[in-house]
Amino acid sequence: MTTYTPRELAAELGYTNESRPGQVVRRYLRERYPEHTGLWMLDEAEADDVRANVPRA
């Protein structure tokens, strides 16, 4: 099973100049999944959700 980090998805979406890599993705994830705690390791469905809802840079 493939997993993704917010940093990887942010780079895929073109966010390469963030002061904290992956910040835009983590912001979206915190709003979408408020019950989550800990590190973000996203499965394919969650990664697809990010790709569909976080605009490209």
C-alpha positions as CSV (number, residue, x, y, z in Angstrom):
1,M,0.0,0.0,0.0
2,T,1.4,3.4,-1.0
3,T,1.4,6.2,1.5
4,Y,2.0,9.9,1.1
5,T,3.2,12.7,3.3
6,P,1.9,16.3,3.2
7,R,5.3,17.3,2.0
8,E,5.2,15.0,-1.0
9,L,1.7,16.0,-2.0
10,A,2.5,19.7,-1.6
11,A,5.5,19.3,-4.0
12,E,3.3,17.4,-6.4
13,L,0.9,20.3,-6.4
14,G,3.7,22.8,-7.0
15,Y,4.2,24.2,-3.5
16,T,8.0,24.2,-3.5
17,N,8.7,27.5,-1.8
18,E,6.9,27.1,1.5
19,S,8.8,28.0,4.7
20,R,7.5,24.8,6.2
21,P,7.1,22.2,3.3
22,G,3.7,20.6,3.2
23,Q,2.0,23.4,5.3
24,V,-0.8,24.1,2.8
25,V,-1.7,20.4,2.7
26,R,-1.6,20.0,6.5
27,R,-3.8,23.1,6.8
28,Y,-6.4,21.5,4.6
29,L,-6.1,18.1,6.4
30,R,-6.6,19.7,9.8
31,E,-9.9,21.2,8.5
32,R,-11.0,18.0,6.8
33,Y,-10.1,15.5,9.5
34,P,-10.2,17.5,12.8
35,E,-10.2,14.3,14.9
36,H,-6.7,13.2,13.5
37,T,-3.7,13.5,15.8
38,G,-0.1,12.6,15.1
39,L,1.8,12.4,11.9
40,W,0.1,12.4,8.6
41,M,0.6,9.3,6.4
42,L,-2.1,9.4,3.8
43,D,-3.5,6.5,1.9
44,E,-4.4,6.7,-1.8
45,A,-8.0,7.8,-1.1
46,E,-6.9,10.6,1.2
47,A,-4.2,11.7,-1.2
48,D,-6.8,11.9,-4.0
49,D,-9.0,14.0,-1.7
50,V,-6.1,16.4,-1.2
51,R,-5.4,16.5,-5.0
52,A,-9.0,17.3,-5.7
53,N,-9.4,20.0,-3.0
54,V,-6.1,21.8,-2.6
55,P,-5.5,24.1,-5.5
56,R,-2.3,23.8,-7.5
57,A,0.3,26.5,-6.8
